[in-house]
């Protein structure tokens, strides 16, 4: 299969990720969403899947996105301005969260409304722990994105913590599941924030949406 991005595109994306990115705001209510003047990409995933760690690794910063060993720490939609060309959004983790049930339901409601109604949302990267594979909560988000016709791409995380054999099993199972979902892209990206694996592909995907 032909490579999706050329070496020139990958190098250009790497250079772009040296440009400024700044935290904008945390959104707890949809009324707080920033104006949709730029295209937007979002990162979604189960609690503790490694969303914030991946964002930090992409920009080679340790504290850009808040990380925690406590699942459910990202409780709002965190918006970042990437070089005045793109909005990047760290979404609340779904699934298990150490928080009152009422608050978790509130996050879920806001998340669903955001995914279904944000006109400039171009891509959602759905992060899946490579050791766990796609779970029930992931399927719920995927179904929601299918219904909203929002394009999304599976990113497997923590691939450094799994054997090649087990990773291949996860890839095979994930690819089979993707075929059932209308809005899912067929290309799966394998990553490790700790070992810097696969980051160049995520960067290239993100940069494909940036205003020139």
C-alpha positions, 0 to 999 in steps of 0.5 A: 500500500502506498504511503499516505504522506510523502517525506516532504509532507512529514518533514513539513509537519515536523517543522510546523510542530515547532510553531507556537501552541497556546492553551485557550480555555476550558469549556464546561458549557457549550455557550463557552465554545470559541468562535469557529474561525479555524478548523478543529481536531479533537482527541477522544478516548477512555479515561487514562488512555493517554490523550494528554500524554500524546498531546504533550509528546507531539509538541515536545512539552511536558505540561502543555496538557495536564496529565494525571495517573488518576482516570477522569482528570480531564473534566472539561473540553480543553482548547488550544490555539495552534499557530493561529491556524487550527484549534486542537481540543483535548476532550474529557475521558469517557468510561471510568472516572473518579468523580460523582456520577452526576458530574460524569453524566454532565461531561458526557452530555456536553461531549455528545452535544459538542461532537454532534454540533461543532461545524468546524470539527474536521477530525476526531482522533479516537485513542485506544489503548493497544493493550485493551483494544476497542471497548464498549465505551469506545463503540458508543463514541464511534456510533455517535460519530457515525450518526453525526457524520464526523470523520474519525481515526483510530490511534492505538496508544502505548504500543511500547508496552505490548509485544509485536504479536499482541499488537498485530492481534489488536490491529487485526481486530481493530481493522475488522471493527472499523469496517462496520463504521461509516465515518471511521477512516481505514488508516490506524496509527500506532503510537507511543508517547514515551518512546516517540513512536508514530508521532510523525504520522499524527502530526502529518494528519493534523497539519493536513487541516491547518490553514495555509 
